[in-house]
Amino acid sequence: MKTKGCGFSGKVLHVDLSREAIQATPLDFGLARKYIGGFGLTVKLAYDNITPGTPALSSENPIVLGAGPLVGTNLPSTSRVYGVTKLPSSETIGWCGAGGMTFGCSLKQAGYDHVVIHGRAKRPTLLKIVDGHVEFRDAEAFWGKGIEKTCEGVWERWGWPAGILCIGQGGENLIPFSMAYIDRMSTLGRGGFGAVMGSKNLKAVVVKGTRGVEVADRKTYRTLSNEFLGEIREYPYLKEWQDLGLLKTFPFIPRETYEKIKKRRAACVSCPVGCKDVVQIRDGVHEGFTACSSSVMNLLTPIMYGFKDYREGIKLIAQLDEYGLDMFEFFGVVGLAGTLVEKGIISSNQVDTHIKIDSYPSMSHWAAKIAFREGLGEVLAGGFKHIFETFGEEARALAPPVVKGMHPYAGPGAAVPWELFGTMELGQVLDPRGPHVAAGGSPTYFAKRPLDVFPRHMKRMGVPDEAVKRIIPPPHASHEKMALKVGRLLKYSHRWFSILASMGICARAQVNRFYNASRCAALYEAVTGVETDLEKLRKRADRGWTLLRMANVREGMARKGDVLPEKWFETSGFKDYLTEEPLSRREAEHMIGDYYEEQGWDRHTGIPTPASLESLELEL
Amino acid sequence: MGRYEIRIDSDKCTGCLRCQLACSDVYTKAFNPSAARILVAFSGADCTIRLLPECDACGVCADHCFFGALTKNKRESQK
């Protein structure tokens, strides 16, 4: 049995774009153990490299990328890639995560677990990393091109697989809701990661390698892996997930329509489910148009905004993907602009084309205006913050709910009209980067479930028995109703996310359902050789999440950053998960206090207590 | 000639590279797609899968394919 170095590639690459200099340092294995790797270690490197108060689009703001120790193995769905930086939408230090497609695996094969990117290149640059060799390539030929064209150009030149992280025109033009894309399908999304890359003149990072990822205990690995893969093969809904992906959960279009346009399903490296889509429009004026996406569900999102023709929805989202723009934020700001025109707050002579949110020609026009910052598009490209600055309090009053500078995509007035207030919904306020639901998964996800199934799910997530009693406290008397403490449960959602993300496992529900916390501990030990039990894994995961909190406390973003939007509590606002009664602000504020307390943070300030920092051995 | 006949249906391939990972693990004791004896070229809309000359048709690639792109049949002489 091997030990040191297994699972990890063993090096961190530091890149200075300003000086076109690199330094590869050995991975600190003690630190890797302490933070699991992947997400946790990316947070640690970000904490160490970000100077407090640095503006997001300053050359001083570093980008830290990382892939966990399971990435590159053949364990199911282990390809996740994380990026941590100061984000322009929220000015918080936030994480972005993506299904790694080939990027995560290729980064490990190239010899690195993490890349820390400093400075600003003097000209558009493509960073090429192949087997430990790093080149700063002139990216003039790619600058001005969209995501798809950039990826095609890179693969034409350097072959497939080459993992590509790149930006489109949105990132180049520093739009605070621009995203970075991996292999043109996955996104390092919400918050403006694309703009941070753009501010560095960094068009793309391309990785390739041949180095191999070894595991420490091959015998145990094989036993665990075979048992695990057998369970997945036996899963009765596997075929349905493989055939339909997220459309199984969100049937926006009839199955027959999907079958007609489905060209191919696509998967990240090692994933046995495959939730990505390649579709082709088969009829109408857009016949023959092909689109690749993180999910067909994304391509069909315009239907939720009133598009009648799904083919036009696909065309619009493909256009936004090409620019590298966050579709939820796009619809949020354009929708608000339409309202401001109706109310006369935006003068009609500023609008060269009518803003109609359910019209493809109108939305396509405004997508281009925003991406290239033309006319009124220049104001909208600045996001809600810039719209409020330009049009004042009247605009704020008419806006949809805004959290940390962004439009939540789940809840009242949002694209996904979930009305029950579960962990994902609350998590939109308590995630450091702002409204994103990926880290807040729990049994409260999507459909309402009876409380008696919660303990089984919580056990899978590694929630200790004593915490289960706090999350679903036993009634004091027979006439009392059962309660669900959503704030307390969210702490364990974040811990579970931190475990998966730090190891490199996908957190999507159709995949993480096959994992449980004990299995994660056993797999981590088999791959890395690092002694790990459930308790150790929990503590390491908490350490990473708490350090991310401290990174933001250092930015002055504790309790005052976790603000619930008033519009969540208006007439058609959120409802309590269990009672389905309208949720009050007071109740939601109480949940935030519960969340802090469960994390070991001060209930009122939201700052981790000295005792909790000490117990996590966080010396800051 | 190996034990199995490996059948390829590249229309079903998702580009997950599970085949290349499994193959490289068997023959190099490390997960290294570039060292595999099978090669997937996946451009999204199109995909080709090729067994390389050194492939001895052990069938591990098909064992690890979850999408039906690779299947194996025992050769007549091996039955």
Interface residues (C-beta under 8 A of the other chain):
Chain A: G72 T73 N74 M101 T102 C105 Q109 W155 W160 P161 R184 M185 G209 T210 R211 G212 V213 E214 V215 R218 L229 I232 R233 L238 Q242 K263 R264 R265 A266 A267 C268 V269 S270 C271 P272 V273 G274 K276 V278 Q280 T290 C292
Chain B: D11 C13 T14 G15 C16 L17 R18 L21 A22 S24 D25 T28 K29 A30 F31 N32 P33 S34 A35 A41 F42 S43 G44 A45 C47 H64 F66 F67
